[in-house]
Amino acid sequence: MPDDRKNAVTEGADEALRPRRRFNPVQFWNEVVREMKKVTWPSWKETYLTTIMVFIMVGLTMAFFSVVDAVLNYGEMILIGAKRLF
């Protein structure tokens, strides 16, 4: 009974025999320009506010991890006996 299903080996061979599409740089550039026209760019105000928000979040994250680092450092010093609890 012949097996009508294709396996991975024959599918790969079929793809290798198909002619590849030629790369056309001019067509590619035209498609890039067409897609860039569809992009909605943020206003300067949105960009400015988003940048400020990022800097604020970086500062808060830095403060949080500084506190966590200090607490862990203190705990380690107590654990190894280099510092007393009080």
Gaussian input, Z-matrix of N, CA and C with variables (Angstrom, degrees):
# hf/3-21g

backbone

0 1
 N
 C     1     B1
 C     2     B2     1     A1
 N     3     B3     2     A2     1     D1
 C     4     B4     3     A3     2     D2
 C     5     B5     4     A4     3     D3
 N     6     B6     5     A5     4     D4
 C     7     B7     6     A6     5     D5
 C     8     B8     7     A7     6     D6
 N     9     B9     8     A8     7     D7
 C    10    B10     9     A9     8     D8
 C    11    B11    10    A10     9     D9
 N    12    B12    11    A11    10    D10
 C    13    B13    12    A12    11    D11
 C    14    B14    13    A13    12    D12
 N    15    B15    14    A14    13    D13
 C    16    B16    15    A15    14    D14
 C    17    B17    16    A16    15    D15
 N    18    B18    17    A17    16    D16
 C    19    B19    18    A18    17    D17
 C    20    B20    19    A19    18    D18
 N    21    B21    20    A20    19    D19
 C    22    B22    21    A21    20    D20
 C    23    B23    22    A22    21    D21
 N    24    B24    23    A23    22    D22
 C    25    B25    24    A24    23    D23
 C    26    B26    25    A25    24    D24
 N    27    B27    26    A26    25    D25
 C    28    B28    27    A27    26    D26
 C    29    B29    28    A28    27    D27
 N    30    B30    29    A29    28    D28
 C    31    B31    30    A30    29    D29
 C    32    B32    31    A31    30    D30
 N    33    B33    32    A32    31    D31
 C    34    B34    33    A33    32    D32
 C    35    B35    34    A34    33    D33
 N    36    B36    35    A35    34    D34
 C    37    B37    36    A36    35    D35
 C    38    B38    37    A37    36    D36
 N    39    B39    38    A38    37    D37
 C    40    B40    39    A39    38    D38
 C    41    B41    40    A40    39    D39
 N    42    B42    41    A41    40    D40
 C    43    B43    42    A42    41    D41
 C    44    B44    43    A43    42    D42
 N    45    B45    44    A44    43    D43
 C    46    B46    45    A45    44    D44
 C    47    B47    46    A46    45    D45
 N    48    B48    47    A47    46    D46
 C    49    B49    48    A48    47    D47
 C    50    B50    49    A49    48    D48
 N    51    B51    50    A50    49    D49
 C    52    B52    51    A51    50    D50
 C    53    B53    52    A52    51    D51
 N    54    B54    53    A53    52    D52
 C    55    B55    54    A54    53    D53
 C    56    B56    55    A55    54    D54
 N    57    B57    56    A56    55    D55
 C    58    B58    57    A57    56    D56
 C    59    B59    58    A58    57    D57
 N    60    B60    59    A59    58    D58
 C    61    B61    60    A60    59    D59
 C    62    B62    61    A61    60    D60
 N    63    B63    62    A62    61    D61
 C    64    B64    63    A63    62    D62
 C    65    B65    64    A64    63    D63
 N    66    B66    65    A65    64    D64
 C    67    B67    66    A66    65    D65
 C    68    B68    67    A67    66    D66
 N    69    B69    68    A68    67    D67
 C    70    B70    69    A69    68    D68
 C    71    B71    70    A70    69    D69
 N    72    B72    71    A71    70    D70
 C    73    B73    72    A72    71    D71
 C    74    B74    73    A73    72    D72
 N    75    B75    74    A74    73    D73
 C    76    B76    75    A75    74    D74
 C    77    B77    76    A76    75    D75
 N    78    B78    77    A77    76    D76
 C    79    B79    78    A78    77    D77
 C    80    B80    79    A79    78    D78
 N    81    B81    80    A80    79    D79
 C    82    B82    81    A81    80    D80
 C    83    B83    82    A82    81    D81
 N    84    B84    83    A83    82    D82
 C    85    B85    84    A84    83    D83
 C    86    B86    85    A85    84    D84
 N    87    B87    86    A86    85    D85
 C    88    B88    87    A87    86    D86
 C    89    B89    88    A88    87    D87
 N    90    B90    89    A89    88    D88
 C    91    B91    90    A90    89    D89
 C    92    B92    91    A91    90    D90
 N    93    B93    92    A92    91    D91
 C    94    B94    93    A93    92    D92
 C    95    B95    94    A94    93    D93
 N    96    B96    95    A95    94    D94
 C    97    B97    96    A96    95    D95
 C    98    B98    97    A97    96    D96
 N    99    B99    98    A98    97    D97
 C   100   B100    99    A99    98    D98
 C   101   B101   100   A100    99    D99
 N   102   B102   101   A101   100   D100
 C   103   B103   102   A102   101   D101
 C   104   B104   103   A103   102   D102
 N   105   B105   104   A104   103   D103
 C   106   B106   105   A105   104   D104
 C   107   B107   106   A106   105   D105
 N   108   B108   107   A107   106   D106
 C   109   B109   108   A108   107   D107
 C   110   B110   109   A109   108   D108
 N   111   B111   110   A110   109   D109
 C   112   B112   111   A111   110   D110
 C   113   B113   112   A112   111   D111
 N   114   B114   113   A113   112   D112
 C   115   B115   114   A114   113   D113
 C   116   B116   115   A115   114   D114
 N   117   B117   116   A116   115   D115
 C   118   B118   117   A117   116   D116
 C   119   B119   118   A118   117   D117
 N   120   B120   119   A119   118   D118
 C   121   B121   120   A120   119   D119
 C   122   B122   121   A121   120   D120
 N   123   B123   122   A122   121   D121
 C   124   B124   123   A123   122   D122
 C   125   B125   124   A124   123   D123
 N   126   B126   125   A125   124   D124
 C   127   B127   126   A126   125   D125
 C   128   B128   127   A127   126   D126
 N   129   B129   128   A128   127   D127
 C   130   B130   129   A129   128   D128
 C   131   B131   130   A130   129   D129
 N   132   B132   131   A131   130   D130
 C   133   B133   132   A132   131   D131
 C   134   B134   133   A133   132   D132
 N   135   B135   134   A134   133   D133
 C   136   B136   135   A135   134   D134
 C   137   B137   136   A136   135   D135
 N   138   B138   137   A137   136   D136
 C   139   B139   138   A138   137   D137
 C   140   B140   139   A139   138   D138
 N   141   B141   140   A140   139   D139
 C   142   B142   141   A141   140   D140
 C   143   B143   142   A142   141   D141
 N   144   B144   143   A143   142   D142
 C   145   B145   144   A144   143   D143
 C   146   B146   145   A145   144   D144
 N   147   B147   146   A146   145   D145
 C   148   B148   147   A147   146   D146
 C   149   B149   148   A148   147   D147
 N   150   B150   149   A149   148   D148
 C   151   B151   150   A150   149   D149
 C   152   B152   151   A151   150   D150
 N   153   B153   152   A152   151   D151
 C   154   B154   153   A153   152   D152
 C   155   B155   154   A154   153   D153
 N   156   B156   155   A155   154   D154
 C   157   B157   156   A156   155   D155
 C   158   B158   157   A157   156   D156
 N   159   B159   158   A158   157   D157
 C   160   B160   159   A159   158   D158
 C   161   B161   160   A160   159   D159
 N   162   B162   161   A161   160   D160
 C   163   B163   162   A162   161   D161
 C   164   B164   163   A163   162   D162
 N   165   B165   164   A164   163   D163
 C   166   B166   165   A165   164   D164
 C   167   B167   166   A166   165   D165
 N   168   B168   167   A167   166   D166
 C   169   B169   168   A168   167   D167
 C   170   B170   169   A169   168   D168
 N   171   B171   170   A170   169   D169
 C   172   B172   171   A171   170   D170
 C   173   B173   172   A172   171   D171
 N   174   B174   173   A173   172   D172
 C   175   B175   174   A174   173   D173
 C   176   B176   175   A175   174   D174
 N   177   B177   176   A176   175   D175
 C   178   B178   177   A177   176   D176
 C   179   B179   178   A178   177   D177
 N   180   B180   179   A179   178   D178
 C   181   B181   180   A180   179   D179
 C   182   B182   181   A181   180   D180
 N   183   B183   182   A182   181   D181
 C   184   B184   183   A183   182   D182
 C   185   B185   184   A184   183   D183
 N   186   B186   185   A185   184   D184
 C   187   B187   186   A186   185   D185
 C   188   B188   187   A187   186   D186
 N   189   B189   188   A188   187   D187
 C   190   B190   189   A189   188   D188
 C   191   B191   190   A190   189   D189
 N   192   B192   191   A191   190   D190
 C   193   B193   192   A192   191   D191
 C   194   B194   193   A193   192   D192
 N   195   B195   194   A194   193   D193
 C   196   B196   195   A195   194   D194
 C   197   B197   196   A196   195   D195
 N   198   B198   197   A197   196   D196
 C   199   B199   198   A198   197   D197
 C   200   B200   199   A199   198   D198
 N   201   B201   200   A200   199   D199
 C   202   B202   201   A201   200   D200
 C   203   B203   202   A202   201   D201
 N   204   B204   203   A203   202   D202
 C   205   B205   204   A204   203   D203
 C   206   B206   205   A205   204   D204
 N   207   B207   206   A206   205   D205
 C   208   B208   207   A207   206   D206
 C   209   B209   208   A208   207   D207
 N   210   B210   209   A209   208   D208
 C   211   B211   210   A210   209   D209
 C   212   B212   211   A211   210   D210
 N   213   B213   212   A212   211   D211
 C   214   B214   213   A213   212   D212
 C   215   B215   214   A214   213   D213
 N   216   B216   215   A215   214   D214
 C   217   B217   216   A216   215   D215
 C   218   B218   217   A217   216   D216
 N   219   B219   218   A218   217   D217
 C   220   B220   219   A219   218   D218
 C   221   B221   220   A220   219   D219
 N   222   B222   221   A221   220   D220
 C   223   B223   222   A222   221   D221
 C   224   B224   223   A223   222   D222
 N   225   B225   224   A224   223   D223
 C   226   B226   225   A225   224   D224
 C   227   B227   226   A226   225   D225
 N   228   B228   227   A227   226   D226
 C   229   B229   228   A228   227   D227
 C   230   B230   229   A229   228   D228
 N   231   B231   230   A230   229   D229
 C   232   B232   231   A231   230   D230
 C   233   B233   232   A232   231   D231
 N   234   B234   233   A233   232   D232
 C   235   B235   234   A234   233   D233
 C   236   B236   235   A235   234   D234
 N   237   B237   236   A236   235   D235
 C   238   B238   237   A237   236   D236
 C   239   B239   238   A238   237   D237
 N   240   B240   239   A239   238   D238
 C   241   B241   240   A240   239   D239
 C   242   B242   241   A241   240   D240
 N   243   B243   242   A242   241   D241
 C   244   B244   243   A243   242   D242
 C   245   B245   244   A244   243   D243
 N   246   B246   245   A245   244   D244
 C   247   B247   246   A246   245   D245
 C   248   B248   247   A247   246   D246
 N   249   B249   248   A248   247   D247
 C   250   B250   249   A249   248   D248
 C   251   B251   250   A250   249   D249
 N   252   B252   251   A251   250   D250
 C   253   B253   252   A252   251   D251
 C   254   B254   253   A253   252   D252
 N   255   B255   254   A254   253   D253
 C   256   B256   255   A255   254   D254
 C   257   B257   256   A256   255   D255

   B1=1.4318
   B2=1.5374
   B3=1.3037
   B4=1.4694
   B5=1.5337
   B6=1.3064
   B7=1.4582
   B8=1.5292
   B9=1.3471
   B10=1.4629
   B11=1.5271
   B12=1.3037
   B13=1.4694
   B14=1.5195
   B15=1.3418
   B16=1.4591
   B17=1.5181
   B18=1.2894
   B19=1.4555
   B20=1.5243
   B21=1.3074
   B22=1.4566
   B23=1.5270
   B24=1.3049
   B25=1.4669
   B26=1.5251
   B27=1.3342
   B28=1.4636
   B29=1.5182
   B30=1.3483
   B31=1.4636
   B32=1.5219
   B33=1.3172
   B34=1.4628
   B35=1.5121
   B36=1.3193
   B37=1.4626
   B38=1.5282
   B39=1.3505
   B40=1.4638
   B41=1.5213
   B42=1.3313
   B43=1.4591
   B44=1.5253
   B45=1.2968
   B46=1.4638
   B47=1.5194
   B48=1.3319
   B49=1.4551
   B50=1.5257
   B51=1.3441
   B52=1.4603
   B53=1.5198
   B54=1.3366
   B55=1.4699
   B56=1.5286
   B57=1.3255
   B58=1.4555
   B59=1.5155
   B60=1.3494
   B61=1.4652
   B62=1.5155
   B63=1.3089
   B64=1.4569
   B65=1.5174
   B66=1.3235
   B67=1.4547
   B68=1.5161
   B69=1.3294
   B70=1.4505
   B71=1.5314
   B72=1.3373
   B73=1.4596
   B74=1.5280
   B75=1.3123
   B76=1.4642
   B77=1.5246
   B78=1.3153
   B79=1.4625
   B80=1.5288
   B81=1.3279
   B82=1.4593
   B83=1.5213
   B84=1.3337
   B85=1.4626
   B86=1.5294
   B87=1.3135
   B88=1.4628
   B89=1.5282
   B90=1.3284
   B91=1.4588
   B92=1.5222
   B93=1.3236
   B94=1.4645
   B95=1.5220
   B96=1.3259
   B97=1.4639
   B98=1.5279
   B99=1.3158
   B100=1.4593
   B101=1.5317
   B102=1.3265
   B103=1.4688
   B104=1.5268
   B105=1.3381
   B106=1.4653
   B107=1.5197
   B108=1.3162
   B109=1.4629
   B110=1.5245
   B111=1.3350
   B112=1.4625
   B113=1.5256
   B114=1.3217
   B115=1.4573
   B116=1.5220
   B117=1.3406
   B118=1.4578
   B119=1.5219
   B120=1.3191
   B121=1.4505
   B122=1.5178
   B123=1.3526
   B124=1.4690
   B125=1.5275
   B126=1.3314
   B127=1.4644
   B128=1.5309
   B129=1.3544
   B130=1.4607
   B131=1.5199
   B132=1.3278
   B133=1.4608
   B134=1.5292
   B135=1.3261
   B136=1.4643
   B137=1.5278
   B138=1.3145
   B139=1.4632
   B140=1.5259
   B141=1.3283
   B142=1.4653
   B143=1.5275
   B144=1.3409
   B145=1.4611
   B146=1.5254
   B147=1.3044
   B148=1.4577
   B149=1.5307
   B150=1.3148
   B151=1.4644
   B152=1.5201
   B153=1.3356
   B154=1.4676
   B155=1.5300
   B156=1.3307
   B157=1.4665
   B158=1.5316
   B159=1.3092
   B160=1.4650
   B161=1.5225
   B162=1.3357
   B163=1.4585
   B164=1.5258
   B165=1.3374
   B166=1.4718
   B167=1.5241
   B168=1.3304
   B169=1.4632
   B170=1.5272
   B171=1.3131
   B172=1.4664
   B173=1.5259
   B174=1.3418
   B175=1.4640
   B176=1.5243
   B177=1.3403
   B178=1.4611
   B179=1.5201
   B180=1.3129
   B181=1.4639
   B182=1.5245
   B183=1.3247
   B184=1.4507
   B185=1.5256
   B186=1.3316
   B187=1.4647
   B188=1.5299
   B189=1.3240
   B190=1.4671
   B191=1.5230
   B192=1.3309
   B193=1.4565
   B194=1.5276
   B195=1.3243
   B196=1.4621
   B197=1.5198
   B198=1.3369
   B199=1.4654
   B200=1.5283
   B201=1.3277
   B202=1.4654
   B203=1.5247
   B204=1.3215
   B205=1.4596
   B206=1.5197
   B207=1.3448
   B208=1.4662
   B209=1.5273
   B210=1.3410
   B211=1.4634
   B212=1.5261
   B213=1.3189
   B214=1.4607
   B215=1.5273
   B216=1.3176
   B217=1.4593
   B218=1.5294
   B219=1.3298
   B220=1.4598
   B221=1.5274
   B222=1.3317
   B223=1.4609
   B224=1.5110
   B225=1.3076
   B226=1.4612
   B227=1.5239
   B228=1.3257
   B229=1.4621
   B230=1.5242
   B231=1.3216
   B232=1.4695
   B233=1.5246
   B234=1.3358
   B235=1.4613
   B236=1.5260
   B237=1.3146
   B238=1.4691
   B239=1.5255
   B240=1.3190
   B241=1.4690
   B242=1.5030
   B243=1.3049
   B244=1.4561
   B245=1.5249
   B246=1.3302
   B247=1.4539
   B248=1.5258
   B249=1.3152
   B250=1.4551
   B251=1.5307
   B252=1.3342
   B253=1.4686
   B254=1.5256
   B255=1.3628
   B256=1.4814
   B257=1.4901
   A1=108.24
   A2=118.98
   A3=120.63
   A4=110.21
   A5=114.76
   A6=121.02
   A7=107.94
   A8=116.07
   A9=120.71
   A10=113.05
   A11=116.85
   A12=119.63
   A13=110.41
   A14=114.64
   A15=119.37
   A16=108.69
   A17=116.24
   A18=118.91
   A19=109.31
   A20=115.88
   A21=120.76
   A22=112.28
   A23=117.87
   A24=120.67
   A25=110.22
   A26=117.52
   A27=119.32
   A28=111.48
   A29=118.07
   A30=119.19
   A31=110.38
   A32=117.07
   A33=120.46
   A34=111.31
   A35=117.32
   A36=120.95
   A37=110.36
   A38=116.93
   A39=120.16
   A40=111.01
   A41=116.74
   A42=119.61
   A43=110.86
   A44=117.14
   A45=119.88
   A46=111.32
   A47=117.83
   A48=120.82
   A49=113.34
   A50=116.99
   A51=119.61
   A52=110.40
   A53=117.10
   A54=118.71
   A55=110.09
   A56=115.83
   A57=120.65
   A58=109.18
   A59=114.74
   A60=118.56
   A61=108.75
   A62=115.45
   A63=119.77
   A64=109.11
   A65=115.83
   A66=122.15
   A67=108.84
   A68=115.25
   A69=121.04
   A70=107.77
   A71=118.91
   A72=120.52
   A73=113.61
   A74=118.00
   A75=120.62
   A76=109.86
   A77=117.00
   A78=120.23
   A79=110.49
   A80=116.29
   A81=120.12
   A82=110.66
   A83=117.40
   A84=121.30
   A85=110.48
   A86=117.75
   A87=120.65
   A88=111.26
   A89=117.19
   A90=120.42
   A91=111.14
   A92=117.41
   A93=121.07
   A94=109.99
   A95=116.88
   A96=120.96
   A97=109.85
   A98=117.57
   A99=121.65
   A100=111.29
   A101=117.52
   A102=121.29
   A103=111.25
   A104=117.17
   A105=119.76
   A106=111.74
   A107=117.50
   A108=120.42
   A109=111.59
   A110=117.36
   A111=121.24
   A112=112.65
   A113=116.93
   A114=121.36
   A115=110.20
   A116=116.03
   A117=121.31
   A118=107.31
   A119=116.11
   A120=120.76
   A121=109.96
   A122=118.48
   A123=120.48
   A124=110.48
   A125=114.06
   A126=118.36
   A127=108.81
   A128=116.44
   A129=120.26
   A130=110.45
   A131=117.05
   A132=120.57
   A133=110.55
   A134=116.93
   A135=120.46
   A136=111.04
   A137=116.60
   A138=120.94
   A139=110.78
   A140=116.14
   A141=121.64
   A142=110.80
   A143=116.98
   A144=120.60
   A145=111.76
   A146=117.05
   A147=120.29
   A148=110.85
   A149=117.21
   A150=120.96
   A151=110.73
   A152=116.97
   A153=121.06
   A154=109.76
   A155=117.28
   A156=120.65
   A157=111.14
   A158=117.15
   A159=120.55
   A160=110.40
   A161=117.66
   A162=120.25
   A163=111.67
   A164=117.44
   A165=121.05
   A166=110.13
   A167=117.27
   A168=120.63
   A169=111.76
   A170=117.53
   A171=120.69
   A172=109.75
   A173=117.40
   A174=121.37
   A175=111.90
   A176=117.37
   A177=120.79
   A178=111.72
   A179=116.57
   A180=120.72
   A181=110.45
   A182=116.78
   A183=121.22
   A184=110.51
   A185=117.13
   A186=120.88
   A187=110.62
   A188=117.24
   A189=121.14
   A190=111.08
   A191=116.83
   A192=119.41
   A193=112.23
   A194=118.42
   A195=120.33
   A196=109.99
   A197=117.33
   A198=121.22
   A199=110.05
   A200=117.52
   A201=120.83
   A202=110.22
   A203=117.55
   A204=121.65
   A205=111.08
   A206=117.59
   A207=121.13
   A208=110.94
   A209=116.70
   A210=120.23
   A211=110.40
   A212=117.95
   A213=120.63
   A214=111.45
   A215=117.16
   A216=121.00
   A217=110.13
   A218=116.77
   A219=121.02
   A220=110.35
   A221=117.28
   A222=121.37
   A223=111.88
   A224=117.26
   A225=120.78
   A226=110.79
   A227=117.05
   A228=120.57
   A229=111.04
   A230=117.14
   A231=120.71
   A232=109.42
   A233=115.90
   A234=120.88
   A235=112.74
   A236=117.24
   A237=119.47
   A238=112.05
   A239=117.04
   A240=120.86
   A241=114.93
   A242=119.00
   A243=121.86
   A244=111.90
   A245=117.13
   A246=121.10
   A247=108.14
   A248=116.02
   A249=119.83
   A250=109.11
   A251=115.55
   A252=121.53
   A253=111.04
   A254=117.06
   A255=119.51
   A256=111.12
   D1=118.20
   D2=-178.27
   D3=-73.30
   D4=145.96
   D5=179.31
   D6=-92.63
   D7=114.36
   D8=-178.23
   D9=-79.78
   D10=-17.01
   D11=-178.79
   D12=-74.61
   D13=145.11
   D14=176.83
   D15=-89.50
   D16=141.41
   D17=174.75
   D18=-100.60
   D19=176.94
   D20=-175.16
   D21=-62.95
   D22=-31.02
   D23=-178.56
   D24=-68.68
   D25=-46.44
   D26=-178.30
   D27=-71.59
   D28=-32.51
   D29=177.13
   D30=-65.31
   D31=-40.35
   D32=177.77
   D33=-64.49
   D34=-37.01
   D35=179.08
   D36=-67.85
   D37=-38.13
   D38=178.45
   D39=-63.59
   D40=-40.22
   D41=179.48
   D42=-67.48
   D43=-34.65
   D44=-179.58
   D45=-68.01
   D46=-28.37
   D47=-179.00
   D48=-82.38
   D49=-21.00
   D50=178.87
   D51=-68.92
   D52=141.14
   D53=177.31
   D54=-70.39
   D55=139.88
   D56=-179.99
   D57=-81.18
   D58=148.33
   D59=175.83
   D60=-71.28
   D61=141.05
   D62=179.09
   D63=-78.92
   D64=144.11
   D65=178.60
   D66=-85.70
   D67=123.87
   D68=179.66
   D69=-115.07
   D70=106.78
   D71=-177.00
   D72=-62.93
   D73=-33.43
   D74=-179.79
   D75=-68.05
   D76=-44.02
   D77=177.64
   D78=-63.92
   D79=-40.99
   D80=178.00
   D81=-59.99
   D82=-46.25
   D83=-179.70
   D84=-62.62
   D85=-41.26
   D86=178.95
   D87=-63.26
   D88=-37.93
   D89=177.22
   D90=-68.11
   D91=-37.01
   D92=177.18
   D93=-63.18
   D94=-46.19
   D95=-179.89
   D96=-62.51
   D97=-42.56
   D98=179.35
   D99=-60.94
   D100=-42.76
   D101=179.58
   D102=-70.26
   D103=-35.63
   D104=179.50
   D105=-66.28
   D106=-28.66
   D107=177.43
   D108=-69.59
   D109=-21.26
   D110=179.65
   D111=-82.94
   D112=-14.07
   D113=-175.86
   D114=-72.69
   D115=136.57
   D116=174.37
   D117=-99.54
   D118=112.37
   D119=-176.89
   D120=-87.46
   D121=144.81
   D122=178.71
   D123=-72.25
   D124=154.64
   D125=177.69
   D126=-76.19
   D127=169.93
   D128=179.02
   D129=-64.07
   D130=-35.89
   D131=179.88
   D132=-64.55
   D133=-44.42
   D134=177.81
   D135=-62.10
   D136=-41.83
   D137=179.78
   D138=-64.23
   D139=-44.05
   D140=179.76
   D141=-62.19
   D142=-49.21
   D143=-178.68
   D144=-64.46
   D145=-39.84
   D146=178.85
   D147=-65.11
   D148=-39.30
   D149=178.01
   D150=-63.53
   D151=-44.02
   D152=178.46
   D153=-62.12
   D154=-42.62
   D155=179.25
   D156=-62.22
   D157=-38.70
   D158=178.53
   D159=-63.85
   D160=-44.74
   D161=178.96
   D162=-63.08
   D163=-38.82
   D164=177.66
   D165=-63.32
   D166=-45.44
   D167=-179.82
   D168=-65.39
   D169=-36.19
   D170=176.58
   D171=-64.09
   D172=-42.44
   D173=178.15
   D174=-63.17
   D175=-43.71
   D176=178.24
   D177=-64.72
   D178=-41.28
   D179=178.44
   D180=-64.77
   D181=-40.73
   D182=178.49
   D183=-62.47
   D184=-44.31
   D185=178.86
   D186=-63.32
   D187=-44.29
   D188=-179.76
   D189=-59.04
   D190=-50.11
   D191=-177.55
   D192=-70.82
   D193=-25.50
   D194=174.14
   D195=-66.44
   D196=-42.88
   D197=178.09
   D198=-64.88
   D199=-45.25
   D200=178.69
   D201=-60.26
   D202=-42.27
   D203=179.34
   D204=-63.18
   D205=-42.59
   D206=179.84
   D207=-64.59
   D208=-41.93
   D209=179.31
   D210=-64.99
   D211=-45.14
   D212=179.02
   D213=-65.11
   D214=-37.35
   D215=177.84
   D216=-64.18
   D217=-44.27
   D218=178.11
   D219=-62.07
   D220=-43.58
   D221=178.29
   D222=-62.20
   D223=-39.64
   D224=178.57
   D225=-65.33
   D226=-41.77
   D227=179.08
   D228=-62.59
   D229=-39.53
   D230=176.87
   D231=-66.25
   D232=-42.46
   D233=-177.14
   D234=-61.98
   D235=-40.32
   D236=-178.30
   D237=-89.45
   D238=-2.10
   D239=176.62
   D240=83.78
   D241=14.75
   D242=179.33
   D243=-81.75
   D244=-14.12
   D245=-177.82
   D246=-145.62
   D247=145.54
   D248=177.05
   D249=-87.53
   D250=159.50
   D251=-175.73
   D252=-62.81
   D253=-44.74
   D254=-179.50
   D255=-129.63

